[in-house]
Amino acid sequence: MTNIGSMVRRLVVVAAGATAGVALAQGPAYGQGQGPGPGYGPGMHHEMMGGYGGGPGDGMRPGMTRGRGQHMARVLGLSEDQRAKVRQIREDTRRKNWDALGQIRSERFKLREMMRGDKVDPEAAIEQKRKVDELKRQLMRSRLEARNQVLALLTPEQREKARAFRQHRFGRGNG
């Protein structure tokens, strides 16, 4: 009996260690800054604003782009010309942001590695966090520019539909 009890305890310890290892590997503030976040206008989703690149960890699940983007185009009643222009804006923004997304992942990895040490240099960690934040600001700027380009394509009626859709969907104010 002692051997079975000992084996069960070992398995529990191994399982707990594996779970803790996964949590620690994610590092500090894992998941923050993902998703549309501030700066998205009425009814505008990241699919219409230039996308995220579609990779893991960048706030995008596989298959999201086409469904939501097409649904929004139908809700707004976009013409084929408007749809083509939105697709081009999305593609241009995706290409523009692709390197920055990779850099963010790389800089986040460096920050996680810093935080794993027995002794963390606060100044170095803060500086590393600044690098990540600056890259995220660049992405936000790019996405806001894309948002403005898309909004400029819409008629006043389409903008109003987008605003109403956003309020209905997200329960937010007029922002």
Residue, then its C-alpha position, 0 to 999 in steps of 0.5 A: m500500500t505504501n508504494i501505491g500511496s507514494m506513487v500517487r503523491r509523486l504523480v500529484v507533485v509532478a502534475a502540480g509542477a507541470t501546471a505551475g511551469v505552464a503558468l510561469a512560462q506565460g510570464p508577467a501580464y500575459g494576455q494584456g493588450q490583446g484584442p481590439g482595445p481602445g481606439y476602435g471606432p463604432g462597430m469597427h473590429h480589428e478585421m476591418m482595421g487591418g487585422y492582427g496577423g492571425g498568429p497565436g498570442d496576437g488576439m486573433r483566433p483562426g477563422m475570425t477574420r472572414g466571418r466577422g469582417q463579412h458580417m460587418a460588411r453586410v450589416l453596414g451594406l458596403s458596396e463591392d468597391q467599399r469591400a475591396k478598399v477595406r480589404q486593401i486597407r487591411e492587407d496594407t496594415r497587416r503587412k505594415n504591422w507584421d514585423a512589429l508583432g514579431q518584435i513584440r513577441s520577442e521583447r515580451f519573451k525577453l521580459r519574461e526571461m528577465m522576470r524568471g531570474d532570482k534577482v531582477d534588475p528593476e531598471a532593466a525590467i522597466e526599460q524592457k517593458r518600455k520597449v514592449d509598450e512603444l511597439k504596442r503604441q506603434l501598432m495602435r497608431s497604425r490601426l487607428e490610421a487604418r480605422n480612419q481610412v475605413l471610416a472615410l470610406l463609409t457614408p454617413e448612414q453607414r457610420e451611423k449603422a456602425r455606431a448603433f451596431r457597436q452600442h448594441r453589441f458591446g453595450r457601450g456609449n457613443g464613444 
